[in-house]
Every structure is written in structure tokens, then in C-alpha cells.
Amino acid sequence: DLLLSNSCIPFLGSTEGLDFRTLLLDEERGRLLIGAKDHIFLLNLIDVNKNVKKIYWPAAKEKVELCKLAGKDAHTECANFIRVLQPYNRTHVYVCGTGAFHPLCGYIELG
């Protein structure tokens, strides 16, 4: 119904099936951060398909190999699924991912 009534703009930036997991709305700056499989997207709220910024943040190759050796599925479990997007201060966001069952966290500067 939303598409038919032109009440929404679908995000076309990812046709890769990235398994979106977490969102962080930054109303003050008009942005939306999306955590996905091996990626973090930064979108403009006015037009989510304009000036899309994307960070590729995969799990380390050795962690992916350990994950596969443990019997996990390489495509659905052995990746860095972004689970946490949390404002840290006015300039940074705290980010954590699964890291192929070896969690890792860091900070993203929102320049």
C-alpha cells in the first residue's frame, strides 16, 4: 500500500541480501545508520538512495575459517553481523559485530 500511494522510498542500495539487523536514527543530522551482514550503511533520511555511504567490515578470514571448522554455515553464520549501533558522542558511533563468533567492536567517526 505504501508503494502504491507513493508514501515511501524503498532503499535500493543493496540487492545483495545483506540481512539487515540493526538501525540507528540520527534525526539531528537527518541520517539513518543500518547494520547488516559485513556492512554498515549511512543513509540520508530525505532520500535514502542519494549519497549512500557504505562501510565494508567483514570478519577476519581466519575467524571465518574457524567458524566453518566448527560446523557453522559459511553463508549464514560465518560473517560479521552488525548487532550494535550506539551513539557514543556527537562525532562517533560505537559499533559491534559478531565477527564470525569472535565479537569485535569499534568506533565510526561521522564526518
C-alpha positions in Angstrom: 0.0 0.0 0.0 2.8 2.4 0.8 4.5 1.9 -2.5 1.2 2.3 -4.4 0.4 5.6 -2.6 4.0 7.0 -3.1 4.3 7.3 0.7 7.7 5.7 0.9 11.0 5.4 -0.9 12.5 1.9 -0.9 16.2 1.5 -0.2 17.8 0.3 -3.5 21.4 0.4 -2.3 21.6 -3.3 -1.5 20.4 -6.1 -3.6 23.0 -8.5 -2.1 20.7 -9.9 0.6 22.8 -8.4 3.4 20.5 -9.4 6.2 19.8 -6.1 7.9 20.0 -6.4 11.7 20.1 -3.0 13.5 19.2 0.6 12.9 20.2 3.9 14.4 18.2 7.0 13.6 20.1 10.3 13.8 17.3 12.8 13.5 19.5 15.8 14.3 21.6 15.2 11.2 18.9 13.6 9.1 20.7 10.2 8.8 19.9 6.6 9.3 22.6 4.0 10.1 21.9 0.4 9.2 23.9 -2.6 10.4 23.9 -5.6 8.1 26.0 -8.6 7.2 29.6 -7.4 6.8 28.3 -3.8 6.1 27.3 -0.6 7.8 25.2 1.9 5.7 24.8 5.6 6.3 21.6 6.9 4.5 20.1 10.4 4.0 16.6 10.5 5.5 15.3 12.7 2.8 16.3 10.3 0.0 17.7 7.0 1.2 19.1 6.3 -2.2 21.1 9.5 -2.6 24.7 9.7 -1.4 24.6 6.3 0.3 27.8 5.7 2.2 28.8 2.1 2.9 31.5 0.6 5.2 32.6 -3.0 4.4 33.6 -4.6 7.7 33.9 -8.4 7.3 35.1 -10.9 9.9 38.8 -11.8 9.7 39.5 -14.6 7.3 41.0 -16.8 10.0 37.9 -16.3 12.2 35.7 -17.3 9.2 37.7 -20.5 8.7 37.5 -21.3 12.4 33.7 -20.8 12.2 33.4 -23.2 9.3 35.6 -25.8 11.0 33.2 -25.6 14.0 30.5 -26.8 11.6 28.7 -23.5 11.1 27.2 -22.5 7.8 29.7 -20.3 5.8 27.0 -18.1 4.2 24.5 -17.6 7.1 26.6 -17.8 10.2 30.3 -17.1 9.5 30.2 -13.4 8.9 30.3 -10.2 10.8 26.7 -9.4 11.5 26.5 -5.9 12.9 24.4 -6.0 16.1 25.1 -2.8 17.9 24.9 0.8 16.7 25.0 3.1 19.6 25.7 6.9 19.8 29.0 7.5 21.6 29.3 11.3 21.4 28.5 14.0 18.8 31.1 12.7 16.4 31.3 8.9 16.9 29.1 5.8 16.9 30.0 2.7 18.8 29.6 -0.4 16.6 29.8 -4.1 17.4 29.5 -7.2 15.2 29.6 -10.9 15.6 32.9 -11.4 13.8 32.1 -15.0 12.9 31.6 -15.9 16.6 34.5 -13.7 17.7 32.8 -10.4 18.5 34.6 -7.2 17.6 33.7 -3.6 18.3 34.9 -0.2 17.2 34.1 3.5 16.7 32.9 5.1 13.5 33.6 8.8 13.0 30.6 10.5 11.5 32.3 13.1 9.4 
